[in-house]
Amino acid sequence: MSDSPKDTAGQSLDTRLAHAGKAPAYFGGSPVNTPLVRASTVLFDSVAAMRETRARRGEERAFSYGARGTPTTFALEDAVSELEGAHRTRLFPTGLAAIGMVLLSYLKPGDHVLMSDSVYEPARKLVHSFLDPYGIRCSFFAADGRGIEELFEPNTKLVYAECPGSLVYEMCDLPKLAELAHARGALVAADNTWGSGVQYRPLALGADISLMAATKYLSGHSDVMMGTVATTREAWQPLNERCDAFGMTVSPDDAWLVLRGMRTLSARLQMHERHAMEVAHWLQARPEVAAVFCPALPQHPGHVLWQRDCRGTNGLVSFELQPGIGNAAVERFVDALSLFGRGSSWGGYESLVAWADMRAARSVTDWSARGAVIRLHVGLEAPSDLLRDLEGGFAVLGAG
Ligand SMILES: *Cc1c(COP(=O)(O)O)cnc(C)c1O
C-alpha cells in the first residue's frame, strides 16, 4: 500500500483525515471532536452585526441561520473538501439528492448531458423522472469511455461519470474525458462513492465536480444517510447558489456522525481491501463462477487504469455465476448466507450480498446472454468465516 496522496500543505491524506474539520477553540480548551451544534435561529447583538454576518455569507462561511449550516456541518464540509482536494463542499440528505442537485445546478432546459452507462441505477432513472420532462436531453456513453467523442453535441454542458462504475466497476480514463469535455465547453462531474476520496480522487484527475454517498464509507456504520458534492473554485457558484435557493441542508446530528466515521475511513478501507482480495481470489477458483469483478484483479478490463489512477480498492467484489445457473438456484445461494446480510447499500463495517440486475443497469452494454451477477460487500469480519459462509451458499446452489 502506497502512502496516501499529499495535500497542498504537504501532509498525507491519512493525517488530514485525523485532523480536518477539528473543533475550534471552545471556552478555553477544545474537545477532540467538533461539538454538535444544533440551530435554526442564530442570535446577533445588533442589527449591524446581523447585517454584517449576512453580507459575508455568499463567499465565506458565516453562522447566520440553520439552513445555511452550523459549525458542525461546516466542519464536515471542510473535512470533505480536504479529502476531495476541493475548493468547497455542500452536504445533502442522501447521495441521490447530491446527484439530483448536481444535475439541477449545472443543466437547464435545452442542454444535453452525457452519462456513463455504469451509473448508479437511480441516477439512470432520473433521465425519465426529471431530465426528460425538463427538456434536458441525455445520452449514455460506454462505461470505459470508448467512442464518447462522437456523442458530444453543441449544447453538451455536462459529462456525468462514475468510475469505477456501479456493480462491475468499469474504469474510464477520467483525465482524457475531462480533456475532451473541457475542449467542448462542458464540465465533468464524477460519482466518487466507490473511491470515497481515499482510493480515487476525481478532482485531481481533471473533474470539476465530485460527489459521494457519504452514506457508504465516510459514515461507515450503516446508520446515517448523507450526500456530498465537492467542486473546484471555478465550478462552485452554480451549486452553491442553487443549494441556498432551495434551502438544502442536513441535520447537524447526521453531519457529526459522518465526521466521526471519517476519522477511521482510511484504516477501514485498508482492511476492507485486504478481506475483499481474499474473497475475490477464492471466488476465482470456484467452478460455479464465470467471472469475478474487482478492478484490483489483473483480469479486470480496467485494471491498467486502476493501477494508474487508484490508490487501492475497497470491500466491493461482484461475481457472475455460470450462465446455466437458474434464478431459483441463485436465490437459494443468496438466502443460504448468514454473515452476508441481504440488503441495499454498502460501505458499513459489515458484509452484505445483493443480486444485481445487470440488464436493467446497463443500456449501452448488452448483458442478456450473461449469468446472474452477485455483488458482495466484504466487511471487517474474518475472511475465513466469510469464506465458510460462501461455501455454505455454494453447497445449496445445485441442490434444487
Ligand atoms: C449508494 C450510492 C448512491 C446513493 O446514495 P444514497 O445515500 O443511498 O442515496 C450514489 N452513488 C453510488 C455509486 C452509490 O453506490
PDBQT file of the ligand as one rigid body, heavy atoms in Angstrom, charges set to zero:
ROOT
HETATM    1  C1  LIG A 501     -25.470   4.324  -2.786  1.00  0.00    +0.000 C 
HETATM    2  C2  LIG A 501     -24.995   5.138  -3.901  1.00  0.00    +0.000 A 
HETATM    3  C3  LIG A 501     -25.520   6.402  -4.143  1.00  0.00    +0.000 A 
HETATM    4  C4  LIG A 501     -26.705   6.962  -3.381  1.00  0.00    +0.000 C 
HETATM    5  O1  LIG A 501     -26.505   7.102  -2.039  1.00  0.00    +0.000 OA
HETATM    6  P1  LIG A 501     -27.751   7.192  -1.017  1.00  0.00    +0.000 P 
HETATM    7  O2  LIG A 501     -27.182   7.878   0.140  1.00  0.00    +0.000 OA
HETATM    8  O3  LIG A 501     -28.166   5.762  -0.764  1.00  0.00    +0.000 OA
HETATM    9  O4  LIG A 501     -28.835   7.972  -1.694  1.00  0.00    +0.000 OA
HETATM   10  C5  LIG A 501     -24.985   7.153  -5.167  1.00  0.00    +0.000 A 
HETATM   11  N1  LIG A 501     -23.986   6.679  -5.926  1.00  0.00    +0.000 NA
HETATM   12  C6  LIG A 501     -23.468   5.454  -5.743  1.00  0.00    +0.000 A 
HETATM   13  C7  LIG A 501     -22.372   4.989  -6.621  1.00  0.00    +0.000 C 
HETATM   14  C8  LIG A 501     -23.948   4.636  -4.725  1.00  0.00    +0.000 A 
HETATM   15  O5  LIG A 501     -23.433   3.424  -4.562  1.00  0.00    +0.000 OA
ENDROOT
TORSDOF 0
